[in-house]
Amino acid sequence: MIDKHDLHHEFPEYYDRIHELKTNNTHFARLFEEYHDLNREILRIEEGVENTTDEYLEELKKKRLLYKDKLYGMIANP
């Protein structure tokens, strides 16, 4: 089974805060979209829809973690 890493699954307790930031903060909204584009690419690779090297997949996962950390910082620190 493939884990879901979208922000609403990662931080369900911040659902309203995430929505508020997506609506009112253009920087957050841009990072949010970039995070989700990256997450979708990782999911396609993990599901076998796209093929790549393990090294490339690991780089994408590291990048996703950096985005998640940035986004969480914005979510948790109003």
C-alpha positions in Angstrom: 0.0 0.0 0.0 1.2 3.5 -0.9 1.1 6.1 1.8 -0.7 9.4 1.2 1.4 12.4 1.8 -0.9 15.2 0.8 -1.0 17.9 3.5 -4.5 17.2 4.6 -3.5 13.6 5.4 -0.3 14.7 7.0 -1.8 17.4 9.1 -5.6 16.8 9.5 -5.7 18.9 12.6 -4.7 21.9 10.5 -7.3 21.5 7.7 -8.9 24.9 8.3 -5.5 26.6 8.6 -4.3 25.1 5.4 -7.4 26.2 3.5 -7.0 29.7 5.0 -3.4 30.0 3.9 -4.1 28.6 0.4 -6.8 31.2 0.0 -5.0 34.3 1.6 -1.3 33.7 1.1 0.1 33.5 -2.4 3.5 32.3 -1.3 1.9 29.4 0.7 -0.4 28.7 -2.2 2.5 28.4 -4.6 4.5 26.2 -2.3 1.4 24.1 -1.7 0.9 23.5 -5.4 4.6 22.7 -6.0 4.5 20.2 -3.0 1.4 18.5 -4.5 2.9 18.4 -8.0 6.0 16.7 -6.5 3.9 14.4 -4.5 1.9 13.3 -7.6 5.1 12.6 -9.5 6.3 10.4 -6.6 3.0 8.6 -6.5 3.1 7.9 -10.2 6.6 6.4 -9.8 5.6 4.3 -6.8 2.5 3.0 -8.6 4.6 2.0 -11.6 3.0 4.5 -14.0 6.4 6.1 -14.5 9.8 4.4 -14.4 13.0 6.1 -13.0 16.1 5.3 -11.0 15.9 4.7 -7.2 18.3 7.6 -6.8 15.9 10.0 -8.6 13.0 8.8 -6.5 15.0 9.4 -3.3 15.9 12.9 -4.5 12.2 13.6 -5.1 11.3 12.3 -1.6 14.0 14.5 0.0 12.7 17.5 -1.9 9.1 16.7 -0.8 10.3 16.6 2.8 11.9 20.0 2.5 8.6 21.4 1.1 6.6 19.8 3.8 8.9 21.3 6.5 8.5 24.8 4.9 4.8 24.5 4.7 4.4 23.1 8.2 6.4 26.1 9.5 3.9 28.4 7.9 0.9 26.4 9.1 2.0 26.0 12.7 3.3 29.5 13.2 0.6 32.0 12.4 
